[in-house]
């Protein structure tokens, strides 16, 4: 569908389309619909009055999807000719992501193995150039298989030439110094094949998609004598006095920790990968209750034969109970997140300043170690106006990606160059043969199976990895909960890939709050690591079932390519007022020791009823604290403390996405079987 100029929809004369047709239409409209026509075959066997009523009902049902469409009947040869004339003369709709890139639908393909291996070789793809002029030095993307380089472009005879005596492109090829392909050992059928152009290694685009980080980058050289003297002076100034047992050496004394010092720092690597997977780590696997079926000996009584549907078998029905239990747990987590957004519980056995985050209602522990330390969170005076450095504490994956200094300006200059400057290469409408280098043989096998082979030329930088942000909205036909960092399938423009995205709110501020679930009532921003794509480009999000089918869960468009977009995860600690005075209150159940109260004392407090305040002092040793507010609290109010941390997506990009399993009939239409019942 990425390269179709016109679509012909064949409708049922009574109902129009079913649920599968509605699903396909949702995908087509989200991806971008080219020119189309609606045709209705049949209906002649109905009485004239019912035929008119069915036509009116059908016209009314298609008004939602096709408000100004015209229905073409397909009952006679004359009506078929009228439809073909309409398809050939109708105005073509333009899709931006397709018109700005050269693309080609393969009419023929040939695989030539390389000398080193039979599994990789040169793929010769023949077809008509569409969209833009195709340059041999640019990269091409084979949909579903990846990015590749071209070695040369040939001009074979046009199989659909309107004037067979004149080879299309012959006049223009003279200006491009066409060379005869005599050195390739071509057979007699390739005598007329001309070499239009060959790749220039100095101008050819590179296939490098990631930056290779240098682990030694930023390392210091050998210090000078002045730096050594300065370091020694600073050590003398920072010396401390520690009580040690007799006989302790200076080296042993250096490792003795004072009582006031904190414990060792925890490793930050992999922290973001564990943020929202905590509920999944301890999710109890549902055990299906298997009823013991007692075998009865067949008696001599007569038995009758009955026809029973396949879907009534209890053993097959119970196989889905485990999936139902997991789905029920997700529904509970989604509902709990709606009722208590971002709220967590503080366990009593671990100090809050060095404790693990616990999502309601479970205490999450993995491999005997606590996860998600509160030490990595911070308080903000205002989530909207407080500063946050976008270059602070970046993960190691950010050393592998590319970033533009000004993405919008680069995009405008690139599109302006495409519109004004003429690119040297194969022009639109030429029939050419592309020599694609280092292609796996699986591409040719897929083409032999009858699957379409589509090539798109890449714009500069579109093979490089970066952080992409998509603005999507939940599809109304999908109601299952979708958690953040859950693997999804993306159809972005001409690319298909797998990734585990982050969900965040779409606002005009410089910080955006993380959403744990894909909300059905608001547009959210989806953030992933993926190859750079210049907008506009549509995006479709799918979720793969266990049987291989793909469910459409969200649709939208590419918002930006911006690694500096800050996604903030919020945690909310809650407490309850124990004693209430005019503007002060004693709050409990937020912390359970005195040290935690002192640690979080600088963070501002708020309540669910709009009061703001701060911690004045701890009371006792069990976590009670005296707090001051801007007004008197209500007894039913709840005191909240917000903590924030920046999160990053997982590097789970996978460009190899298998074809989805085609639609199957529902369980009610499963084949029936005959069983004997006593």
Beta strands, then each sheet from edge to edge (+ up, - down):
strand 1: 6-11
strand 2: 35-41
strand 3: 71-74
strand 4: 103-105
strand 5: 108-113
strand 6: 120-130
strand 7: 140-142
strand 8: 146-148
strand 9: 150-155
strand 10: 179-180
strand 11: 194-198
strand 12: 304-309
strand 13: 343-345
strand 14: 358-359
strand 15: 365-366
strand 16: 369-370
strand 17: 431-440
strand 18: 454-457
strand 19: 465-474
strand 20: 487-492
strand 21: 495-500
strand 22: 502-505
strand 23: 511-515
strand 24: 524-531
strand 25: 538-544
strand 26: 550-561
strand 27: 566-580
strand 28: 584-588
strand 29: 605-607
strand 30: 612-619
strand 31: 624-629
strand 32: 638-646
strand 33: 672-677
sheet 1: 1+ 2+ 3+
sheet 2: 5+ 6- 4+ 18- 7+ 8-
sheet 3: 5+ 6- 17+ 9- 11+ 10-
sheet 4: 12+ 33-
sheet 5: 14+ 13- 27- 23- 22+ 24- 19+ 26- 25+ 20- 21+
sheet 6: 14+ 13- 27- 28+ 31- 30+ 29- 32+
sheet 7: 15+ 16-
end
